[in-house]
Amino acid sequence: MSTISTHVLDTARGCPAGGMEITLERMQAGAWTRQGGGTTNDDGRVGALLPDGRIAPGVYRMTFDTGGYHRSLDIDGFYPEVQVCFEIAASDEHYHVPLLISPFGFSTYRGS
């Protein structure tokens, strides 16, 4: 089964970012449509953001609630959310989109 997954690491604290809400959307007919989502576990991971594991080619967007995460730790951050857009060409592959965060910065890449 093909999946879209993520792993969020808090580089300022040096640990996984557990408890962060994530939404997955797909661009369809000029509008974003919710496809799935989840909450990071204690290891900062969501193993499958799509409930049925079916990936269709297209443009996707993951929205990470970094503001809620930082507020839960009583930390003032600069980014209330981080949105990562990416394009899927092959529906039979695994897509892993990690996020590295701190209160004042973030970075992402295509993982494995």
N, C-alpha and C positions, 0 to 999 in steps of 0.2 A: 504494500500500500504506500502511495506517495503521501508525503506530509509537508507541512510548513511548521517549523518549530523556531523557538528563540531561547536565548540565554542572556540574562541581564546581570552584569557585574557592576558593583558600586566601587569604582576605583578610589574614591576618597576615603572610604571606610575599609577597603581591602577585603570585601566579602561579597557573596551573592546578594542580589536585590530581591529578597522574598516579599511576597504580598503585593506586587505591582500588577495593576489591571492593564490588560492589553486587548485591543480590538483589531480585528482583521477585516478589511473591506476590499472589494473589487470594483473597478470601474466598469460600469455597464450602461450603455446608451447615454453616455455623458454625465452619469451620476454615480456617486459612491454607494455601494450596496453592502450591508454587513454580511459577512460570510461566516464569522466565528469569533472566537476570542478565548480569554482565560486569565487566570491569575498565576503569577510565578510562584513556584513552590519554594521551600526553604533553601534549595540549591539554585534559585533564580531562574528556573526553567519552566517552560510550557512545551510539552512534547508534541502536541498536535493541536494547532489552532483551528483546524477545520473539523467539525463534528463527524462528518462521514468520510473524511480522508480523500475526497475527490477534488483534484486540482484541475482547473480548466486554464488553458493559456490566457494571458491577459495581464493587465496592470493591477497590482495590489498595493495596499497601504496598511501598514501596521502603525497604530497609535499607542504609544506608551504613556501611561499616566504618571509621569515623573513628579509632577507637582504633588499629587496625592501621596506618593511614596515618601517624598521629602517631608511633607507635613506630618506624616505618621511618625517620623523620627525627630520632629521639632527642629527641622533644618530649613533655613530660608534658601531657596534655590532661585535660579534665574529663568529656567525653562519650565512652564507649567505642563507641557507635554512635548513629546518628540514624535514626529511622524516620519516614517521611512517608506518611500515608494520604491517599488521594484517591479520588474517585468519577468513573467514566467513564459518561456517559449515551449518547454517540453513538460507535458503533464505526467510523465512517468518517472520524474526525478524527485529527490528529497531536497527541500529548500530550507536552509538554516540561516536565520538573520539575527546574529547576536548584537547586543547593545552594551557599550561601556558608558557608564554615566558618572558624573560628579555634580555637585550643585551648580557648577558654572560651565559645564561642557559635556559633550557626548561624542561618541564615535561609533561607527557601524561598519560591517563588511559582510560579504557572503561567506558563511562558514561551511563546514562539511558535516 
